[in-house]
Amino acid sequence: MKKTYTFLVTSNRKGETKSFTLSSSVLKLGFVVVVAAVVLISAMMIDYVGLLLQASENKRLKAQNTSLKRQFEVVETNVKDLENALERVKGFSQKLKLITDIDSNDRAIELDLGRKGKEDSSALNQDVSEFKTEGIKEGNDNQMLGSSPQDIKAGELLRLELNNYKTLSIRVRQDLKTTKLQEQGVLDLYNKLSQQSSVLKSTPTIKPAKGWYTAKFGYRNDPFSGKPVMHQGVEIAAPEGSPIVAPADGVVSYIGYDNNDGKVLTIDHGYGLKTTYSHNSQIFVEMGQKVKRKEMIAAVGSTGRSPSPHLYYEVRIHGVPVDPINFILEEE
């Protein structure tokens, strides 16, 4: 005979009594079910708390990653500004080298960067190692964040940021090397120019008129004939009567009129350098007069064969026309 248990339930109001009879096997099963339910609920609670903690950690890491990304963008902007500044310095130095006949250091820069490529690689690995110790470990990003799709995506983003850091690190190191080499080049130029101050004063380094370039040095189609011709200077468009200034010290060596070039003025700067100004409306200097840099010498016009007011500006070295833009260090 199976062992049973009877439970009596009484009511205080009506005095009724109800009884329940359960076998021992049912009670054992019920006990097992209750224990299992308690264990399951406990496991679910622990997992839920873990998810809450993981979500909080992911939120913190996401905020940190956003902050790092903003800082990275700021640094990248600064690097771009540095690179633009280096390009301007490079162009400025090249013009000075052309003017002072100093050999270019571009080859030296190229060789230096090539020779030190391995140093960049080893130094970069050291930088990446230091970067990892700050909390971003390549290859373990998913373990750090969990294994959910969102966490895996976060790990990929972290690896992407690490790759961006590597690229930025290389750019910064190359820019630093270039800066040092450019600095040395500028110092060489300074020493050279210090010994050639009279040459520099006689070198046409400023734009002779305020305006915009409408034709540059080289071959172009003639505006009247339409045929290709060698343009031996540059054209600077400006309003009628705009001032034309001497781009360097010199002596007025020619004043005249030409059917094509109109009123023409030439300044001899010495050292084989001469500059010519055509289509002037007025000329304010005289033959043999000494002029200083930025001294007003003429006014823009359209005399001669000219479709509109502009200055036709030439630079010649020992009679050979060269591109005036190569000499211009100060635009306005």
Summary of the structure (lengths in Angstrom):
residues: 332
radius of gyration: 41.4
end to end distance: 116.4
largest distance: 142.1
contacts: 911
relative contact order: 0.09
helix: 49%
strand: 24%
